[in-house]
Amino acid sequence: MIKKILIANRGEIACRVIKSARKMGIATVAVYSDADANALHVHKADESINIGAAPSKESYLVADRIIEAAKKLNVDAIHPGYGFLSENAAFAEKCKQNDIIFIGPPTSAIEAMGSKSAAKHIMEKAGVPLVPGYHGDDQSESLLKKSADDMGYPVLLKAAAGGGGKGMRLVSSETEFKEALAAAKREANASFGDDTMLVEKYLTQPRHVEIQVFCDQHGNGVYLFERDCSVQRRHQKVIEEAPAPGLSDDTRKQMGEAALKAAQAIDYVGAGTVEFLYDKDGSFYFMEMNTRLQVEHPVTEFITGEDLVEWQIKVAQGQPLPKTQNELTIRGHAFEARIYAEDPDNDFLPSTGRLTLLHPPQENKHVRVDTGVLEGDEVSVYYDPMIAKLVVWDEDRDKALQRLLKALREYYIDGVTTNIEFLYNVAASKPFGEQDLVTTFIEKNKHVLFADEVEPDVEKLPMMAALLLLVEQQQTMKFASDPTSPWSLPTSWRANEQHEQILKLHYAGKDFELNVRVLNDGQTGVTTNTWQVSYQSNQWMISGQLSEHSLQVNLDGHRQRFTWSEKNNQFVIFAADEAYHFTHYLPDLGVEDDVDSGQGFNAPMNGTVVELLVEPDNVVEKGTTLMVMEAMKMEHSIKAPARGKVTSFFFKAGELVDGGAPLLEFEEDE
């Protein structure tokens, strides 16, 4: 029996494993890097141990350190979570050699599916339908390009050892092939230490449907139905749901049985996911098999009522599967939305910073939040930018979708840019509601998901004024040396003058000046915490209360409650419909334009310079990639805006760069 588990991972999946282990009476050990010393998973575990520096290649990816920690603390088993070493056959073998149970499949199964090209050969022999493509050993650029040319564009380049969208590039034409191949190989090598590529025909309107399979050590196997993961950005899933909408019972059975056939072909044990491309005509094709628990496993748990981590632990202990196929049923519908620190309006670039506000929706039988962070934590450059997984369930898809929309409206985060508003736009869109799902959903519906900047709503100005006035009042009273002095009153007090002030703020691209009059009881001059706010011909009576991140406003008799946050005079008010961002201009400071010393070539995020691709003073054409940056497992290319030349690079390959720092000087040809 397993008595103590070490989780060789971090963040929300480490917290998730700890939860099930504790329910089963099993002790847990967390591992952590220097950057994660105060992380949530460290505090939740019974024990924790440091395994190295912040970069994952110096900590979470160092198998020997994790094995050493496991032996030192006398653990019985290691749960790898997902990512990092979860699909590393050498790590699974090291566990076996040290008499530590690896909570995952046998080494042979990981090896079989670890290479996408090898997996294709195995599936072909097993009779599982495949997407047309090249997955051979000859990796010469000329042969890979010839395969793509023969197949016809568009094609998809995929890292043979990859997963999670890493080392993957869509190539739309022959002219894009060389640069796309170089980028995919570079990213694959950085993520997996293997730049072997395969080329697949890119289906233009498929859905991404995956089957959750489970096998034990006694030859039993089941499939726990399917998940639709079609809504993706950068080939990474954003919103998943179970069951897949519009799938017939016959197709569900065919896909489930094909997935089990794939698992049985490699003598699989444990939790696995077989991913298919599902076309409009009902045909489906094997993509890959992930030999681990998936990020989106909670939606399957919701519709089946099963704890998949508990199943993993039981199977690893040699117990038979808890249920047979006939005992498994689908109950209701579930969605998972991945909350990321990223900017959807800037090509989904990751965002770093401190979580100054973290206010998730209330959890209950319909709503679940899996997270590995707390308010005040830092979202660093070293790891994946996912903050949490928001999971909802209800009796059918329409009701579950309403649950998702409500929960997203109640999820408030500040300190970093997030994708919450974007997720809401996706879930609220007509195509999503009508189940018009496709792997290019985001690109196809850009006009709906990325709304043009709208005119500012002046009716939101009084609540902004109320927040500024209450914050000013709170700060004045906090630092007042003599609270009884009229000079300490937070009312713009002046001797023999009306208590008035001007609030200047910037909202939705425009500047506003609000006139504020402080009202009192007319006799003693004591303020009633009520203000008259005017803007042009608009006038409102407001009052309110402030406590931590909660704002209560009474606007002309209409009482409302909001959540708010502030950093460097940048305010945000989280309302039911959306988040309202505005800047408070402090009196007499004025606003100066930023000087762009880098001529627009500033680092889009904190990250590392991966490669400089051109020589200074060499003329390049418009669109040429000049340099590549990487952060949070994602690459970003800096391209030439016109024909010209780089006169100077400010950083070398391998150097860390702060977001906003000038990267290079570029001189356009005249």
C-alpha positions in Angstrom: 0.0 0.0 0.0 1.1 3.5 -0.8 1.6 5.5 2.4 3.5 8.6 1.2 3.4 10.2 -2.3 5.9 12.8 -3.6 4.4 15.1 -6.2 7.1 15.9 -8.8 5.3 19.0 -10.0 4.0 22.4 -8.9 1.0 24.7 -8.9 -2.6 23.6 -9.2 -1.9 20.0 -10.2 0.3 19.5 -7.1 -2.5 20.9 -5.0 -5.0 18.7 -6.8 -3.0 15.5 -6.1 -2.6 16.5 -2.5 -6.4 16.8 -2.1 -7.1 13.3 -3.3 -4.2 11.8 -1.4 -5.3 13.4 1.8 -8.8 12.0 1.3 -7.3 8.6 1.0 -5.2 9.0 4.2 -1.9 9.2 2.3 0.8 11.6 3.3 2.3 14.0 0.7 5.6 15.6 -0.1 5.9 18.7 -2.2 9.0 19.6 -4.2 9.8 23.3 -4.9 12.3 25.5 -6.6 13.7 28.7 -5.1 10.9 30.7 -6.8 8.2 28.5 -5.3 9.4 28.5 -1.7 6.2 30.0 -0.5 3.9 28.5 -3.1 0.5 27.1 -2.2 1.4 23.5 -3.0 4.3 23.7 -0.5 2.0 24.8 2.3 -0.7 22.3 1.5 1.7 19.2 1.6 2.6 17.4 4.7 6.3 17.8 3.9 8.3 19.8 1.3 11.8 19.9 0.0 13.8 22.3 -2.2 15.2 20.9 -5.4 17.0 23.8 -7.0 17.0 27.2 -8.7 14.0 28.8 -10.3 14.5 27.7 -14.0 12.7 24.3 -14.4 15.8 22.8 -16.1 17.6 23.4 -12.8 14.8 22.0 -10.5 11.6 20.4 -11.7 13.3 18.8 -14.7 16.2 17.3 -12.8 15.1 13.7 -12.3 18.1 12.7 -10.1 17.3 15.4 -7.5 13.6 14.4 -7.3 14.6 10.7 -6.9 17.1 11.7 -4.2 14.5 13.7 -2.4 12.0 10.7 -2.6 14.6 8.3 -1.1 15.6 10.8 1.6 12.0 11.2 2.7 11.1 7.5 2.3 8.2 8.0 -0.1 6.5 5.0 -1.6 5.3 6.6 -4.9 5.8 9.6 -7.1 3.0 11.3 -8.9 4.4 13.3 -11.9 1.3 15.5 -12.5 1.4 16.8 -16.1 4.1 18.6 -17.9 7.7 18.4 -16.7 8.7 14.7 -16.2 5.2 13.2 -16.5 5.9 11.7 -19.9 9.6 11.1 -19.4 10.3 7.4 -19.8 13.8 7.7 -18.3 12.3 9.2 -15.2 9.7 6.4 -14.9 12.5 3.9 -15.3 14.6 5.6 -12.5 11.6 5.3 -10.2 11.4 1.6 -10.9 15.1 1.1 -10.4 14.9 2.8 -7.0 11.8 0.7 -5.9 9.5 3.8 -6.1 6.1 3.4 -7.6 5.6 5.6 -10.6 1.9 6.7 -10.6 1.6 6.4 -14.4 2.0 3.9 -17.2 4.9 1.5 -17.7 8.1 2.8 -19.3 7.4 0.9 -22.5 4.0 2.7 -22.9 5.6 6.1 -22.4 8.3 5.3 -24.9 5.8 4.0 -27.4 3.7 7.2 -27.3 6.5 9.6 -26.5 7.4 9.9 -30.1 4.5 11.0 -32.2 6.0 9.4 -35.3 6.5 6.0 -33.5 3.0 6.3 -32.1 1.6 6.7 -35.7 3.2 3.4 -36.8 1.8 1.6 -33.8 -1.7 3.0 -34.3 -1.5 2.2 -38.0 -0.8 -1.5 -37.2 -3.6 -1.5 -34.6 -6.1 -0.3 -37.2 -6.7 3.1 -35.6 -7.5 5.8 -38.3 -4.6 8.3 -38.9 -4.3 11.8 -40.3 -2.4 11.7 -43.6 1.2 12.8 -43.0 4.9 12.0 -42.8 6.4 10.5 -39.6 9.6 9.0 -40.8 13.2 8.9 -39.5 14.7 11.0 -42.3 14.7 14.5 -40.8 16.4 16.4 -43.6 14.8 19.8 -44.3 14.5 18.9 -48.0 12.5 15.7 -47.3 10.3 17.4 -44.8 9.6 20.2 -47.2 9.0 17.7 -50.1 6.5 15.9 -47.9 4.7 19.1 -47.2 4.7 20.1 -50.9 3.3 16.7 -51.9 0.6 16.8 -49.3 -0.5 20.3 -50.2 -0.7 23.3 -47.9 -1.7 24.0 -45.2 0.3 21.5 -43.2 1.1 21.2 -39.5 4.6 20.8 -38.2 4.6 18.9 -34.9 7.4 18.0 -32.5 7.5 14.2 -32.4 8.3 14.3 -28.7 5.9 17.2 -28.0 2.7 18.1 -26.3 0.8 21.2 -25.1 1.3 23.0 -28.4 5.1 23.2 -28.0 7.1 22.7 -31.2 4.1 23.1 -33.4 3.6 25.5 -36.3 0.9 25.9 -38.9 2.4 26.4 -42.4 0.1 28.0 -44.9 2.4 28.2 -47.9 5.7 27.0 -49.3 7.4 30.3 -48.6 6.7 30.0 -44.8 8.1 26.5 -44.5 11.8 27.2 -43.7 11.3 29.7 -41.0 8.4 27.7 -39.4 10.5 24.6 -39.4 13.4 26.4 -37.7 11.1 27.9 -35.0 9.3 24.5 -34.4 12.7 22.7 -34.1 14.1 25.3 -31.8 11.0 25.3 -29.5 10.9 21.5 -29.5 14.5 21.2 -28.5 14.1 23.7 -25.7 11.0 22.0 -24.4 11.8 18.3 -24.9 15.4 18.1 -25.8 14.4 16.5 -29.1 13.8 18.4 -32.4 12.4 15.5 -34.4 9.5 16.7 -36.5 6.5 15.2 -38.2 4.4 16.7 -40.9 0.6 16.3 -41.1 -2.1 17.4 -43.5 -3.9 20.2 -41.8 -7.7 19.6 -41.8 -9.4 23.0 -42.3 -12.5 22.5 -40.1 -11.9 19.7 -37.6 -12.9 19.5 -34.0 -10.5 18.3 -31.3 -12.2 15.5 -29.4 -10.3 13.4 -26.9 -11.2 10.2 -25.0 -10.2 9.6 -21.4 -9.1 6.0 -21.0 -8.1 4.0 -17.9 -6.4 0.6 -17.7 -5.3 -1.5 -14.7 -2.7 -4.1 -14.2 -5.2 -7.0 -14.6 -6.0 -6.4 -18.3 -9.2 -4.3 -17.6 -9.8 -1.1 -19.6 -12.5 1.5 -19.8 -13.1 4.8 -21.5 -14.7 7.6 -19.4 -16.2 9.3 -22.5 -15.0 12.3 -24.3 -14.1 16.0 -24.0 -14.3 18.6 -26.7 -11.2 20.8 -26.7 -11.6 22.7 -29.9 -11.3 26.2 -28.6 -7.5 26.8 -28.6 -4.9 29.5 -29.0 -1.3 28.8 -30.0 -2.5 25.1 -30.3 -3.2 25.1 -26.5 -6.6 24.5 -25.1 -8.6 27.4 -23.6 -12.1 26.1 -22.9 -12.9 22.4 -22.7 -16.2 20.7 -22.2 -17.6 17.2 -21.6 -19.4 15.5 -23.2 -18.6 16.7 -26.7 -21.8 18.4 -28.0 -23.5 16.9 -31.0 -21.7 13.6 -30.8 -24.0 10.6 -31.4 -24.0 7.6 -29.1 -22.7 5.5 -32.0 -19.8 7.8 -32.7 -19.0 8.1 -29.0 -18.8 4.3 -28.8 -16.7 4.0 -31.9 -14.2 6.6 -30.6 -14.1 5.1 -27.2 -13.4 1.7 -28.5 -10.8 3.0 -30.9 -9.1 4.8 -27.9 -9.1 1.6 -25.9 -7.7 -0.3 -28.9 -4.9 2.3 -29.0 -4.2 1.8 -25.2 -4.3 -1.9 -25.4 -1.8 -1.9 -28.4 0.9 -0.7 -26.0 -0.2 -2.6 -22.8 -1.2 0.6 -21.2 -1.8 1.0 -17.4 -3.2 4.1 -15.6 -4.9 7.3 -16.9 -4.3 8.3 -20.5 -5.9 10.4 -23.1 -6.3 9.5 -26.8 -6.7 12.6 -28.9 -8.6 12.6 -32.2 -9.4 15.1 -34.9 -13.2 14.8 -35.6 -14.3 16.0 -39.0 -17.7 17.4 -40.1 -18.6 14.2 -41.9 -18.3 12.1 -38.7 -14.9 10.7 -39.5 -12.1 10.8 -36.9 -8.3 10.5 -37.0 -5.8 9.6 -34.3 -3.6 12.6 -33.4 -1.6 11.4 -30.3 -1.9 9.7 -26.9 -0.9 11.6 -23.8 0.4 9.1 -21.2 -0.7 11.1 -18.2 -3.5 12.9 -16.5 -4.7 15.9 -18.6 -5.2 19.5 -17.4 -8.9 19.2 -18.3 -9.6 16.0 -16.3 -12.0 17.9 -14.0 -14.8 18.0 -16.6 -14.7 14.3 -16.9 -14.8 14.0 -13.1 -17.9 16.2 -13.0 -19.9 14.2 -15.6 -18.9 10.8 -14.3 -18.8 11.5 -10.6 -15.3 9.8 -10.3 -12.1 11.0 -8.8 -9.5 10.3 -11.4 -6.5 10.9 -9.2 -7.9 8.4 -6.7 -8.3 6.0 -9.6 -4.6 6.6 -10.5 -3.4 5.8 -7.0 -5.5 2.7 -6.7 -4.3 1.3 -10.1 -0.7 2.1 -9.1 -1.2 0.0 -6.0 -2.3 -2.9 -8.1 -6.0 -2.7 -7.4 -8.5 -3.3 -10.2 -10.4 -0.4 -11.8 -13.2 0.8 -9.5 -15.9 0.4 -12.2 -16.5 -1.5 -15.4 -17.6 0.1 -18.7 -21.3 -0.8 -18.1 -21.2 1.0 -14.7 -20.0 4.3 -16.2 -22.6 6.9 -17.2 -22.7 10.5 -18.3 -24.4 12.9 -16.0 -25.0 16.5 -17.1 -22.5 18.8 -18.8 -19.3 20.5 -17.6 -17.0 23.2 -18.9 -13.4 24.2 -17.9 -12.0 27.6 -18.6 -8.3 28.1 -18.2 -7.5 31.4 -16.4 -4.2 32.6 -17.8 -2.0 35.6 -17.0 -1.8 36.7 -20.6 -3.0 39.5 -22.9 -5.4 38.3 -25.6 -5.2 41.7 -27.3 -1.5 41.3 -27.7 -1.3 37.9 -29.4 -1.9 36.2 -26.0 1.6 37.1 -24.7 2.1 36.0 -21.1 1.9 38.6 -18.4 4.1 38.6 -15.2 3.6 40.4 -12.0 2.1 40.2 -8.5 -1.5 39.2 -7.9 -2.6 42.2 -6.1 -6.2 41.0 -6.2 -7.4 37.4 -6.5 -11.1 36.9 -5.9 -12.5 33.7 -7.4 -16.2 32.8 -7.5 -17.7 30.9 -4.6 -17.2 27.1 -4.9 -20.2 24.8 -4.6 -21.6 21.7 -6.1 -21.8 23.5 -9.5 -18.5 25.5 -9.4 -14.9 24.3 -8.8 -11.7 26.3 -8.9 -8.4 24.4 -9.1 -5.5 26.7 -8.4 -2.0 26.8 -7.1 -1.7 30.5 -6.2 -2.9 32.9 -3.6 -3.4 36.7 -3.5 0.0 38.3 -3.3 1.8 35.6 -5.2 4.1 36.4 -8.1 3.4 35.2 -11.6 7.0 34.6 -12.7 8.7 34.3 -16.1 9.8 30.7 -15.3 6.6 28.7 -15.5 3.4 28.3 -17.4 1.2 31.4 -16.9 -2.0 29.5 -15.9 -3.5 30.9 -12.7 -6.4 28.5 -12.3 -8.9 26.3 -13.9 -12.6 27.4 -13.5 -14.8 24.3 -13.8 -18.6 24.3 -13.8 -21.4 21.7 -14.1 -25.1 21.5 -14.5 -27.8 19.2 -15.9 -27.3 20.2 -19.6 -25.1 22.3 -21.8 -27.2 25.4 -21.8 -27.5 25.5 -18.0 -23.8 24.7 -17.6 -23.0 27.5 -20.0 -25.0 30.0 -17.9 -23.0 28.8 -14.8 -19.8 29.4 -16.7 -20.8 32.9 -17.7 -21.9 33.8 -14.1 -18.7 32.4 -12.6 -16.5 34.3 -15.1 -18.3 37.5 -14.2 -17.5 36.9 -10.5 -13.8 36.1 -11.1 -11.7 39.2 -10.3 -7.9 39.4 -10.7 -5.6 42.4 -10.8 -1.9 42.9 -10.8 -1.5 41.0 -14.1 -3.3 41.1 -17.4 -5.6 38.0 -17.7 -7.8 36.4 -20.3 -11.0 36.4 -18.2 -12.8 39.0 -20.3 -11.8 37.0 -23.5 -13.1 33.8 -22.0 -16.4 35.5 -21.3 -16.5 36.7 -24.9 -16.0 33.2 -26.1 -18.5 31.6 -23.8 -21.1 34.3 -24.6 -20.6 34.3 -28.3 -23.4 33.0 -30.6 -21.1 30.5 -32.4 -20.1 28.9 -29.1 -23.6 28.8 -27.8 -24.7 27.2 -31.1 -22.0 24.5 -30.9 -20.2 25.7 -34.0 -16.9 24.3 -32.7 -13.7 24.0 -34.7 -10.0 24.1 -33.8 -9.7 27.5 -35.6 -12.6 28.8 -33.5 -10.7 31.9 -32.3 -9.3 32.9 -35.7 -12.7 32.2 -37.4 -14.6 34.4 -34.9 -12.1 37.2 -34.3 -14.7 39.9 -35.2 -16.9 38.7 -32.4 -14.3 37.8 -29.7 -12.1 40.9 -30.1 -14.6 43.8 -30.0 -13.5 47.2 -31.3 -12.9 49.9 -28.7 -16.3 51.3 -27.6 -17.2 54.8 -26.6 -16.8 55.3 -22.8 -20.0 55.1 -20.8 -20.3 58.3 -18.8 -22.8 56.6 -16.4 -19.8 54.6 -15.0 -17.9 57.9 -14.0 -19.7 58.3 -10.7 -18.7 54.9 -9.4 -15.1 55.7 -10.3 -15.4 59.0 -8.5 -16.8 57.3 -5.5 -13.9 54.9 -5.3 -11.3 57.7 -5.7 -13.0 59.8 -3.0 -13.3 56.9 -0.6 -9.7 55.9 -1.1 -8.6 59.5 -0.6 -10.7 59.7 2.6 -9.2 56.4 3.9 -5.6 57.5 3.2 -6.1 61.0 4.7 -7.5 59.6 8.0 -4.8 56.9 8.2 -2.0 59.4 8.1 -3.6 62.3 9.9 -1.5 63.5 12.8 -4.6 65.1 14.4 -7.9 63.7 13.2 -9.8 66.5 14.9 -8.1 69.2 12.9 -10.0 70.6 9.9 -6.8 70.3 7.9 -7.1 66.5 8.3 -10.7 66.3 7.1 -10.9 64.3 3.9 -13.4 66.8 2.4 -11.3 69.3 0.5 -11.9 71.6 3.4 -11.2 75.3 3.0 -11.9 78.1 5.4 -15.0 80.1 4.2 -15.1 78.2 0.9 -17.3 75.6 -0.7 -15.9 72.1 -0.3 -15.1 71.4 -4.0 -12.5 69.6 -6.0 -11.8 68.4 -9.5 -11.1 64.8 -10.2 -9.1 64.1 -13.4 -9.1 60.6 -14.8 -8.5 58.7 -18.0 -11.0 56.0 -19.0 -11.6 54.2 -22.3 -9.1 56.3 -24.2 -10.4 59.7 -23.1 -9.7 62.2 -20.3 -12.5 63.4 -18.0 -12.8 66.2 -15.4 -15.3 65.6 -12.7 -16.5 68.4 -10.4 -17.1 67.2 -6.9 -19.0 69.0 -4.1 -18.9 67.7 -0.6 -22.3 67.8 1.2 -22.8 68.2 4.9 -25.7 68.3 7.3 -26.1 72.1 7.0 -25.6 72.8 10.7 -22.4 71.5 12.2 -20.5 71.2 8.9 -19.9 67.5 9.5 -19.8 65.6 6.3 -22.4 62.9 5.5 -20.1 61.0 3.2 -22.2 62.2 0.3 -21.0 64.0 -2.8 -22.5 65.7 -5.7 -20.5 64.7 -8.9 -20.9 66.6 -12.1 -19.7 66.1 -15.6 -20.9 68.4 -18.3 -24.7 68.3 -18.1 -24.7 65.1 -16.0 -25.1 65.2 -12.3 -25.2 62.4 -9.7 -25.5 62.1 -5.9 -23.2 59.5 -4.6 -22.1 58.0 -1.2 -20.3 54.8 -0.3 -18.2 52.6 1.9 -14.9 51.0 1.3 -13.3 47.9 2.9 -10.2 46.2 1.5 -11.2 45.3 -2.0 -14.9 45.8 -1.6 -16.6 49.0 -2.8 -20.3 49.8 -2.0 -21.8 52.7 -3.9 -25.2 54.4 -3.5 -25.8 56.2 -6.8 -29.0 58.3 -6.8 -30.6 55.7 -4.5 -29.3 52.6 -6.4 -27.0 50.6 -4.1 -24.4 48.4 -5.8 -21.4 46.4 -4.6 -18.2 46.0 -6.6 -14.7 44.6 -6.2 -11.8 46.9 -6.9 -8.0 47.1 -7.1 -5.3 49.6 -7.6 -1.6 49.8 -8.6 0.4 52.9 -9.3 -2.8 55.0 -9.7 -4.2 52.5 -12.2 -7.6 51.5 -10.9 -10.0 48.7 -11.9 -13.6 48.2 -10.8 -15.0 44.8 -11.4 -18.7 45.0 -12.2 -21.1 42.3 -13.2 -20.9 43.2 -16.9 -17.2 43.9 -17.3 -14.1 45.3 -15.7 -13.7 49.1 -15.9 -10.1 50.3 -16.0 -9.1 53.9 -15.4 -6.2 56.1 -14.3 -6.3 58.8 -11.7 -4.3 61.9 -12.7 -2.9 63.3 -9.4 -3.2 67.1 -9.0 -0.5 69.3 -10.6 1.5 66.3 -11.9 0.5 66.5 -15.6 1.1 63.7 -18.1 4.1 63.3 -20.2 4.5 61.1 -23.3 6.8 58.2 -22.9 10.0 58.4 -24.9 10.4 55.3 -27.0 14.2 54.9 -27.2 13.9 51.5 -28.8 12.0 52.8 -31.8 9.1 50.4 -31.0 11.4 47.4 -30.6 10.7 46.9 -26.9 10.5 43.6 -25.1 6.8 42.5 -25.1 7.2 40.7 -21.8 9.8 39.6 -19.3 11.7 36.8 -20.8 14.9 35.4 -22.3 16.5 36.2 -25.6 16.6 32.8 -27.5 18.4 33.8 -30.7 19.5 36.7 -32.8 18.7 35.8 -36.4 20.3 38.6 -38.4 23.7 40.3 -38.5 23.9 44.0 -37.7 24.1 46.3 -40.7 22.8 43.6 -43.1 19.8 44.8 -45.0 16.7 42.6 -44.5 13.2 42.7 -46.0 10.0 43.6 -44.3 8.6 40.7 -42.1 12.1 39.2 -41.5 12.4 37.7 -38.0 15.2 39.7 -36.3 15.3 38.0 -32.9 13.3 35.5 -30.8 12.3 35.8 -27.2 10.8 33.1 -24.9 8.9 33.4 -21.7 6.6 30.9 -19.9 7.2 28.2 -22.5 6.1 30.5 -25.3 8.1 32.1 -28.1 7.7 35.6 -29.6 9.3 36.8 -32.8 10.5 40.4 -33.2 10.1 41.2 -37.0 11.3 43.9 -39.2 8.4 46.5 -39.9 10.0 47.5 -43.2 13.0 47.0 -45.4 16.1 48.1 -43.4 18.8 47.0 -41.1 19.5 46.4 -37.4 22.2 48.8 -36.3 22.6 47.4 -32.8 21.3 44.6 -30.6 21.1 45.5 -26.9 21.1 41.9 -25.6 22.8 38.6 -26.4 21.2 35.1 -26.7 20.5 33.6 -23.3 20.2 37.0 -21.5 17.1 37.8 -19.4 15.1 40.9 -20.4 12.6 43.0 -18.5 9.3 43.7 -20.3 9.4 47.0 -22.0 13.2 47.2 -22.3 14.5 48.3 -25.7 15.9 45.3 -27.6 17.5 46.8 -30.7 17.9 49.8 -32.9 16.5 49.5 -36.5 17.1 51.8 -39.4 14.6 51.8 -42.3 15.7 52.1 -45.9 14.8 55.4 -47.4 
